[in-house]
Amino acid sequence: MKRLLKLSAVAALATATLAMAGTLDDVKKAGVLKCGVNTGLPGFSEADSKGQWRGLDVDYCRALAAVVLGDASKVKYVPLNAKERFTALQSGEIDVLSRNTTDTETRDTSLGINFTGVMYYDGQGFMVPKALGVKSASELDGATVCIQAGTTTELNLADYFRSHHMKFKAITFDTNDQVTKAFEAGRCDVLTTDASGLYATRTKLKNPDKYVVLPEIISKEPLAPAVRQGDDQWFDIAKWTRNALLTAEEKGVTMANVDNAKAKSTDPEVRRLLSVEGKMCENVKLPKGCFYNAIKQVGNYGEIFERNVGAKTPLKIKRGLNALWTKGGIQYSPPFR
Amino acid sequence: MPAFLRNEKVRGILYQIITIVLFVAFLFYIAQNTAHNIEQRGIKTGFAFLHATAGFDITEAPIPFSPMDTHLKVFEVGLLNTLIVSFWGIVLSSLLGLLIGVWRLSPNWLINRIAAAYIETFRNIPVLLQILFWYNVVLATLPAARHSLNFFDTIFINNRGFFMPELVFGPGSWMIGAALFLAVVAIYFTHRWAKKRQEETGEQFPVFLTAFILLIGLPLLAYLVAGRPVTAVLPELHGFNFRGGKTYTPEFLALLFALSIYTATFIAEAIRSGIEAVPKGQKEAATSLGLSPMQQLRLVILPQAVRIAIPSIINQYLNLIKNSSLAAAIGYPELVTIFAGTSLNQTGQALEILLITMLTYLLISLIVSLILNWFNAKMKIKER
């Protein structure tokens, strides 16, 4: 609450010049990218035992820092809860919000922010204790549901139960950790959030095998990073950072072979992506080789996905919708041309 | 220097005018700047959102609420929940505070130490931690819904809350209310009559016992005469949860306990200092009149002690109301949790919502202190 007040006050008092000034210049001047991330969601954004931030959302921050500053480690992570995130972006406390945030019409049009491009296609699901014997979401009439405040899931939940003529009781908490604790203590029958979040949360439970994720997906949740509205240059950089990661995967350029590709590739698009040809980086006012830095230091989209949430991680999430368009998914980047 | 400026009084007024003008200009500048910035960034403004559909549900609503209702209704529900928990918090903390405050001065070593330990422990732990503590204690120690603690099939306790029978007032119930009112009036006149008689003849009348009998007896009589119009709806395990009856959720109870226990320590200290501030001669005079220790406390010491303690107790009441906003930590749906929390997030209009919320707390606090100041003025020793 105090922090929210402070952020709002900053948002209100910041001078007009701050709003319009180039975020790019600010980041370059500071030498560090301020990135708003989740306070703790395994696979997406979590500080490990050494205090290193890891996850898919975190890797986007690192890729962006590599593109802009040439160094993926120059990121200052600002952990935010769902309620604080938009105010933090509006007030300039962070340069980019990469915090499993669903792109919606209302948020895009009325919060003064712009979503750059989907990093993860998600949908809302339910998790219940196995002992409850529930097999489908349609059996949840009268259930108590634990949920995180200030999320799209809160609204989807009400919509879903209303349209299926079922009743529920919602208990809302500020952070994902509180939701998990209350669920584990048996305060509620059901935990609901984005499906990826369910798998992530399950790894945090003491006894993950005692819980099941129900088959129903009740909403579309395209999770995308966001930047402030009115700074087109910064928006372009954030957008094409994501596109570069996708294009690299599509072209088979990885962390390991990027140097080789830069030296030997004859594919014109790869040559443009890695600044061998064309002026892709200069177009967004960045030095040559900006996207090369991201791929060299962070890897392509597929590598980021597998490293954080893929089959070899505790989350074991399949690519599904997040596979490239060439492989049956819907992840797609406009061409580097 | 013009002649009028040499006048000290005129100069004084002039300085004050300049200060006010500068202050107003500063406020105006901030407001202008804010409006300008918000517009620049394409952030939606205005209060139209109050009439937009909320879209989310609130579990603990004292008035009927559905996701189809507006954010204005969310505000009302939040406000009511804040007032409910504050009201019961004030009642509980006052009773507990009075008890502990008196205990603190007890000549009995054990009672005295217990009170001291209680005060020193709970006064010195941040109330937010206490809220989280009570919440986790409630959740961790109580059984799941299907293994509830069962008291005669009427009261059930589990980690979803306390489930109690709810009274349903059928036709004819007004007679009970009327009987209750009649009892109160009768007690008032009995008390007056007894006091007068005691002053005149010195004979005492058992007012307390009479009051007790009247208060219980009259409504009971009315209940029987009216043909037992009041029935109890028992909570019943149905699917996932108990239905029917009255439910107190763990969120509400944890918040209420924590606020009451925390605030009671300050009230106890206020009472103690009030009692200690009563001149020793008063107690000695009461003793020499032959009053028992209980009578001394009730008739001589406390009325004077409370008078002294009232101003600081008012502060504690206001603190309790404001502290209830910490409920956001455990999800009790009061004003800050649902209006300055969920509504703020779904609409994104932080400035407007925070402004409304702050003004609401300000208004509640002002009203409460107005009432209590009036009470204070009435209770003060009248100097004639």
Chai-1 contact restraints between the chains, C-beta under 6 A:
chainA,res_idxA,chainB,res_idxB,connection_type,confidence,min_distance_angstrom,max_distance_angstrom,comment,restraint_id
A,S8,B,A350,contact,1.0,0.0,6.0,A-B,restraint_1
A,S8,B,L351,contact,1.0,0.0,6.0,A-B,restraint_2
A,S8,B,L354,contact,1.0,0.0,6.0,A-B,restraint_3
A,A12,B,T34,contact,1.0,0.0,6.0,A-B,restraint_4
A,A16,B,H36,contact,1.0,0.0,6.0,A-B,restraint_5
A,A16,B,N37,contact,1.0,0.0,6.0,A-B,restraint_6
A,A16,B,Q40,contact,1.0,0.0,6.0,A-B,restraint_7
A,A19,B,N37,contact,1.0,0.0,6.0,A-B,restraint_8
A,A19,B,Q40,contact,1.0,0.0,6.0,A-B,restraint_9
A,A19,B,R41,contact,1.0,0.0,6.0,A-B,restraint_10
A,K83,B,G341,contact,1.0,0.0,6.0,A-B,restraint_11
A,K83,B,N345,contact,1.0,0.0,6.0,A-B,restraint_12
A,F86,B,G348,contact,1.0,0.0,6.0,A-B,restraint_13
A,T87,B,A350,contact,1.0,0.0,6.0,A-B,restraint_14
A,S110,B,K44,contact,1.0,0.0,6.0,A-B,restraint_15
A,S110,B,G348,contact,1.0,0.0,6.0,A-B,restraint_16
A,L111,B,G348,contact,1.0,0.0,6.0,A-B,restraint_17
A,G112,B,R41,contact,1.0,0.0,6.0,A-B,restraint_18
A,G112,B,G42,contact,1.0,0.0,6.0,A-B,restraint_19
A,G112,B,I43,contact,1.0,0.0,6.0,A-B,restraint_20
A,G142,B,G239,contact,1.0,0.0,6.0,A-B,restraint_21
A,G142,B,F240,contact,1.0,0.0,6.0,A-B,restraint_22
A,A143,B,F240,contact,1.0,0.0,6.0,A-B,restraint_23
A,A149,B,G341,contact,1.0,0.0,6.0,A-B,restraint_24
A,A149,B,T342,contact,1.0,0.0,6.0,A-B,restraint_25
A,G150,B,N345,contact,1.0,0.0,6.0,A-B,restraint_26
A,E154,B,F56,contact,1.0,0.0,6.0,A-B,restraint_27
A,L155,B,G55,contact,1.0,0.0,6.0,A-B,restraint_28
A,L155,B,F56,contact,1.0,0.0,6.0,A-B,restraint_29
A,A158,B,G55,contact,1.0,0.0,6.0,A-B,restraint_30
A,A158,B,F56,contact,1.0,0.0,6.0,A-B,restraint_31
A,A158,B,D57,contact,1.0,0.0,6.0,A-B,restraint_32
A,A158,B,P67,contact,1.0,0.0,6.0,A-B,restraint_33
A,K169,B,T59,contact,1.0,0.0,6.0,A-B,restraint_34
A,A170,B,D57,contact,1.0,0.0,6.0,A-B,restraint_35
A,A170,B,T59,contact,1.0,0.0,6.0,A-B,restraint_36
A,I171,B,G331,contact,1.0,0.0,6.0,A-B,restraint_37
A,T172,B,G331,contact,1.0,0.0,6.0,A-B,restraint_38
A,F173,B,G331,contact,1.0,0.0,6.0,A-B,restraint_39
A,A185,B,L139,contact,1.0,0.0,6.0,A-B,restraint_40
A,G186,B,A144,contact,1.0,0.0,6.0,A-B,restraint_41
A,G186,B,N159,contact,1.0,0.0,6.0,A-B,restraint_42
A,R187,B,L139,contact,1.0,0.0,6.0,A-B,restraint_43
A,R187,B,N159,contact,1.0,0.0,6.0,A-B,restraint_44
A,D189,B,F240,contact,1.0,0.0,6.0,A-B,restraint_45
A,Q229,B,G42,contact,1.0,0.0,6.0,A-B,restraint_46
A,G230,B,R41,contact,1.0,0.0,6.0,A-B,restraint_47
